[in-house]
């Protein structure tokens, strides 16, 4: 693996499989009464979050602590950032404190790339603007693999606000690397201009894709990033692109429903679907800790796992 994890495109097939296989081994720890390894003892991981987050921040914190790393949580609110401190100065401050890894979430696409040039430690992208969120793609792939086995030839349909979704971009790149066939489904207004260059198919018809999908992943409509009317009404969007009980009934028996969270229940996904046995939403949260443990373990040069599990 490279020193940083900034984009899912940075991962070769071998890199991705190594992370998923390592996550499989680390998952055994969560079944033990003591859920800790001494692997990263003495290492410092900084969670540098310039955007609000619940799942990702807590997941990275839990992952680092289970590997016995020292964790520093940095939130832009209440810090010198609110006084006008730049990202570079914040990075140099962390560097002076001896951070071995910096996990960054930032509202500006490309911020992790800039940060990687300013610090000596590893940089992990926890979401930058509308660009990418590679560890979310890894935990999604890990969840799919645990439910369905190999991803080679699997048909994955990603539905919703692709335009503003960093999760969609990272999933398309990683799943294509792992051999899955990805189709994006959304209204024409919610596709990015360059989607034709992505390694996936594009469709505007959700109902046509459901019977041949092994995985249906719903994306949140990101109203906070919208500065225009991308669809007429929420009811119209839900009618055309929402996943309800009737649509789930058209999916193959083995197919699963995913959502990266947080959800708009009743809009892109019905509450009864989110809470159904087909749904992996809670599993994704648990698997997020395991997948991020694997990333930190491999980036920070953990010892051989065999003697520790």
PLY file of the C-alpha trace (Angstrom):
ply
format ascii 1.0
element vertex 309
property float x
property float y
property float z
element edge 308
property int vertex1
property int vertex2
end_header
0.00 0.00 0.00
0.98 3.63 -0.47
1.72 5.91 2.50
-1.62 7.75 2.20
-5.22 6.74 1.46
-6.73 9.73 -0.31
-8.66 8.18 -3.19
-10.12 4.76 -3.94
-8.26 5.06 -7.25
-4.99 4.81 -5.27
-5.79 1.16 -4.49
-4.83 -1.67 -6.81
-6.90 -4.86 -6.72
-4.22 -6.47 -4.54
-4.24 -3.48 -2.14
-8.02 -3.61 -1.82
-8.08 -7.36 -1.24
-5.29 -7.05 1.35
-7.36 -4.49 3.29
-10.51 -6.63 3.08
-8.64 -9.79 4.10
-7.01 -7.94 7.01
-10.44 -6.64 8.04
-11.70 -10.24 8.04
-8.97 -11.17 10.51
-9.54 -8.10 12.67
-13.29 -8.78 12.77
-12.53 -11.70 15.08
-11.50 -9.18 17.75
-15.00 -7.74 17.98
-16.22 -11.17 19.10
-13.85 -11.21 22.08
-14.52 -9.79 25.54
-11.38 -7.63 25.29
-11.52 -5.89 21.92
-7.95 -4.55 21.81
-4.62 -5.24 20.13
-1.31 -3.66 21.20
-0.24 -3.15 17.57
-0.16 0.67 17.41
0.86 1.36 20.99
2.87 4.58 21.09
1.49 5.84 17.74
-0.62 8.99 17.55
-3.68 9.31 15.30
-5.30 12.72 14.86
-8.92 13.01 13.74
-9.05 16.38 11.95
-12.71 17.13 11.23
-13.76 20.39 9.59
-17.29 19.09 8.88
-19.94 17.60 11.14
-19.77 13.83 11.47
-21.08 11.12 13.78
-20.40 7.70 12.27
-17.08 8.40 10.56
-15.44 10.30 13.44
-16.52 7.81 16.11
-15.62 4.90 13.82
-12.06 6.14 13.25
-11.66 6.89 16.97
-12.85 3.40 17.94
-10.61 1.81 15.28
-7.49 3.61 16.50
-8.23 2.89 20.17
-8.82 -0.81 19.51
-5.31 -0.88 18.03
-4.01 0.88 21.20
-3.05 4.12 19.41
-3.23 7.49 21.16
-6.09 9.49 19.64
-6.41 13.27 19.40
-9.80 14.56 18.24
-9.72 17.95 16.54
-12.92 19.78 15.65
-12.85 23.04 13.69
-15.56 24.43 15.95
-13.95 25.83 19.08
-10.43 25.72 17.61
-8.09 28.36 16.16
-9.70 27.68 12.76
-12.61 29.83 13.95
-10.03 32.62 14.45
-8.84 32.35 10.88
-6.05 29.75 11.14
-5.34 28.13 7.75
-5.28 24.41 7.02
-1.51 24.60 6.49
-0.88 26.15 9.90
-3.14 23.58 11.53
-1.19 20.84 9.72
2.16 22.22 10.87
0.87 22.33 14.45
-0.10 18.65 14.24
3.24 17.83 12.68
5.03 19.49 15.59
3.01 17.34 17.99
4.25 14.17 16.27
1.12 12.86 14.56
1.79 9.50 12.89
-1.51 9.59 10.97
-4.02 12.33 10.25
-7.61 11.44 9.40
-9.16 14.46 7.68
-12.70 15.42 6.72
-12.98 18.76 4.96
-15.61 20.64 2.99
-13.16 21.47 0.18
-12.44 18.81 -2.43
-8.70 18.16 -2.59
-7.88 19.22 0.99
-6.31 15.81 1.86
-3.95 16.11 -1.14
-2.72 19.46 0.16
-2.37 18.12 3.69
-0.28 15.16 2.48
2.33 17.61 1.22
2.65 19.31 4.60
2.92 16.41 7.07
5.32 13.47 7.34
2.70 11.06 8.70
0.08 9.14 6.76
-3.06 10.98 5.61
-6.43 9.22 5.44
-9.27 10.92 3.58
-12.48 10.72 5.64
-14.43 12.71 3.04
-13.43 15.83 1.08
-16.19 18.00 -0.36
-18.02 16.16 -3.13
-14.85 14.31 -4.17
-14.22 11.02 -2.35
-14.66 8.95 0.80
-12.47 5.85 0.28
-12.92 4.16 3.68
-16.69 4.23 3.22
-16.23 2.37 -0.06
-13.98 -0.16 1.70
-16.49 -0.83 4.47
-19.27 -1.14 1.88
-17.23 -3.66 -0.13
-16.40 -5.52 3.09
-20.11 -5.70 3.96
-21.03 -6.93 0.46
-18.32 -9.57 0.56
-19.48 -10.90 3.94
-23.08 -11.18 2.71
-22.54 -12.26 -0.92
-19.02 -13.70 -1.19
-16.77 -12.65 -4.07
-17.65 -9.36 -5.77
-16.51 -10.49 -9.22
-19.44 -10.08 -11.60
-21.82 -8.83 -8.91
-24.29 -6.19 -10.09
-24.40 -3.15 -7.82
-26.96 -0.37 -8.35
-26.25 2.98 -6.64
-29.30 5.25 -6.50
-29.78 8.91 -5.67
-27.84 12.14 -5.35
-24.73 11.12 -7.29
-23.84 14.74 -8.07
-23.06 15.66 -4.46
-21.97 12.20 -3.30
-18.34 11.44 -2.47
-19.50 7.93 -1.46
-20.77 7.19 -4.98
-17.48 8.15 -6.65
-15.35 6.09 -4.26
-17.67 3.08 -4.50
-17.67 3.15 -8.30
-13.86 3.22 -8.41
-13.32 0.53 -5.77
-16.07 -1.84 -6.89
-14.86 -1.67 -10.51
-11.36 -2.55 -9.26
-12.84 -5.55 -7.40
-14.68 -6.78 -10.52
-18.25 -5.69 -9.78
-20.54 -4.16 -12.41
-21.85 -0.82 -11.15
-24.85 1.13 -12.45
-25.71 4.63 -11.23
-29.39 5.59 -11.16
-30.58 9.16 -10.62
-32.55 12.00 -12.21
-30.55 13.65 -15.04
-30.03 16.75 -12.86
-28.24 14.73 -10.16
-25.43 13.31 -12.31
-22.05 15.08 -12.53
-20.98 16.37 -15.95
-18.09 13.90 -16.31
-19.97 10.75 -15.22
-19.37 9.22 -18.66
-15.69 8.88 -17.75
-16.45 6.79 -14.65
-16.09 2.97 -14.90
-19.84 2.32 -14.63
-23.16 2.40 -16.46
-25.78 5.15 -16.11
-29.57 4.77 -15.97
-32.57 6.96 -15.18
-34.96 4.04 -14.52
-34.74 2.45 -11.06
-37.53 -0.08 -11.69
-35.70 -1.55 -14.68
-32.53 -2.16 -12.63
-34.05 -3.79 -9.52
-34.68 -7.34 -10.85
-31.04 -7.78 -11.90
-29.31 -6.15 -8.89
-27.37 -8.07 -6.24
-26.95 -4.87 -4.22
-29.05 -1.70 -4.16
-27.30 1.18 -2.42
-29.39 4.25 -1.67
-27.73 7.67 -1.35
-28.94 10.50 0.85
-30.30 13.57 -0.90
-27.79 16.17 0.32
-30.00 19.21 0.67
-27.30 21.13 2.52
-25.13 21.11 -0.62
-27.91 22.09 -3.02
-28.16 25.70 -4.19
-30.80 25.09 -6.88
-33.94 23.04 -7.55
-32.66 19.66 -8.76
-36.10 17.99 -8.71
-39.68 19.31 -8.48
-40.69 18.08 -5.01
-39.59 15.56 -2.39
-42.74 13.55 -3.05
-41.94 13.37 -6.77
-38.35 12.29 -6.04
-39.53 9.60 -3.63
-42.09 8.30 -6.14
-39.48 7.91 -8.89
-36.32 7.05 -6.96
-37.33 6.03 -3.43
-36.93 2.41 -2.27
-40.19 1.17 -0.75
-41.60 -2.26 0.06
-43.09 -2.74 -3.42
-39.76 -2.04 -5.12
-37.84 -4.33 -2.73
-40.23 -7.16 -3.68
-38.92 -6.93 -7.28
-35.33 -7.57 -6.19
-33.79 -11.08 -6.28
-34.20 -13.06 -3.04
-30.50 -12.85 -2.19
-30.15 -9.11 -2.91
-29.27 -6.67 -0.12
-30.11 -3.03 0.59
-27.39 -0.60 1.69
-27.19 3.05 2.76
-24.06 4.93 3.92
-26.10 7.04 6.36
-27.42 9.29 7.65
-30.79 8.45 6.09
-33.76 10.57 5.12
-36.36 7.97 6.11
-39.45 8.23 3.96
-37.63 10.00 1.15
-34.92 7.89 -0.50
-35.73 4.83 1.64
-38.86 3.72 3.46
-38.51 3.05 7.19
-39.76 -0.53 6.81
-37.08 -1.22 4.18
-34.30 0.33 6.30
-35.27 -1.94 9.21
-35.84 -5.10 7.14
-33.64 -8.26 7.18
-32.33 -7.34 3.70
-30.89 -4.10 5.07
-27.20 -4.01 6.02
-27.24 -0.45 7.39
-26.41 -1.37 11.00
-23.85 -3.94 9.79
-22.15 -1.20 7.76
-21.60 0.83 10.93
-20.03 -2.14 12.75
-17.96 -3.08 9.70
-16.78 0.53 9.44
-14.74 0.13 12.62
-13.19 -3.10 11.34
-12.36 -1.74 7.88
-10.80 1.41 9.34
-8.78 -0.70 11.78
-7.39 -2.54 8.75
-6.49 0.72 7.00
-4.70 2.19 10.04
-3.00 -1.13 10.75
-1.57 -1.39 7.23
-0.66 2.28 6.81
1.15 2.48 10.15
3.07 -0.75 9.56
1.51 -3.15 12.01
3.29 -6.39 12.84
2.15 -9.78 11.57
-1.43 -10.38 12.68
-1.06 -14.10 13.11
0.35 -14.01 16.63
-1.99 -11.37 17.94
-5.47 -12.67 17.16
0 1
1 2
2 3
3 4
4 5
5 6
6 7
7 8
8 9
9 10
10 11
11 12
12 13
13 14
14 15
15 16
16 17
17 18
18 19
19 20
20 21
21 22
22 23
23 24
24 25
25 26
26 27
27 28
28 29
29 30
30 31
31 32
32 33
33 34
34 35
35 36
36 37
37 38
38 39
39 40
40 41
41 42
42 43
43 44
44 45
45 46
46 47
47 48
48 49
49 50
50 51
51 52
52 53
53 54
54 55
55 56
56 57
57 58
58 59
59 60
60 61
61 62
62 63
63 64
64 65
65 66
66 67
67 68
68 69
69 70
70 71
71 72
72 73
73 74
74 75
75 76
76 77
77 78
78 79
79 80
80 81
81 82
82 83
83 84
84 85
85 86
86 87
87 88
88 89
89 90
90 91
91 92
92 93
93 94
94 95
95 96
96 97
97 98
98 99
99 100
100 101
101 102
102 103
103 104
104 105
105 106
106 107
107 108
108 109
109 110
110 111
111 112
112 113
113 114
114 115
115 116
116 117
117 118
118 119
119 120
120 121
121 122
122 123
123 124
124 125
125 126
126 127
127 128
128 129
129 130
130 131
131 132
132 133
133 134
134 135
135 136
136 137
137 138
138 139
139 140
140 141
141 142
142 143
143 144
144 145
145 146
146 147
147 148
148 149
149 150
150 151
151 152
152 153
153 154
154 155
155 156
156 157
157 158
158 159
159 160
160 161
161 162
162 163
163 164
164 165
165 166
166 167
167 168
168 169
169 170
170 171
171 172
172 173
173 174
174 175
175 176
176 177
177 178
178 179
179 180
180 181
181 182
182 183
183 184
184 185
185 186
186 187
187 188
188 189
189 190
190 191
191 192
192 193
193 194
194 195
195 196
196 197
197 198
198 199
199 200
200 201
201 202
202 203
203 204
204 205
205 206
206 207
207 208
208 209
209 210
210 211
211 212
212 213
213 214
214 215
215 216
216 217
217 218
218 219
219 220
220 221
221 222
222 223
223 224
224 225
225 226
226 227
227 228
228 229
229 230
230 231
231 232
232 233
233 234
234 235
235 236
236 237
237 238
238 239
239 240
240 241
241 242
242 243
243 244
244 245
245 246
246 247
247 248
248 249
249 250
250 251
251 252
252 253
253 254
254 255
255 256
256 257
257 258
258 259
259 260
260 261
261 262
262 263
263 264
264 265
265 266
266 267
267 268
268 269
269 270
270 271
271 272
272 273
273 274
274 275
275 276
276 277
277 278
278 279
279 280
280 281
281 282
282 283
283 284
284 285
285 286
286 287
287 288
288 289
289 290
290 291
291 292
292 293
293 294
294 295
295 296
296 297
297 298
298 299
299 300
300 301
301 302
302 303
303 304
304 305
305 306
306 307
307 308
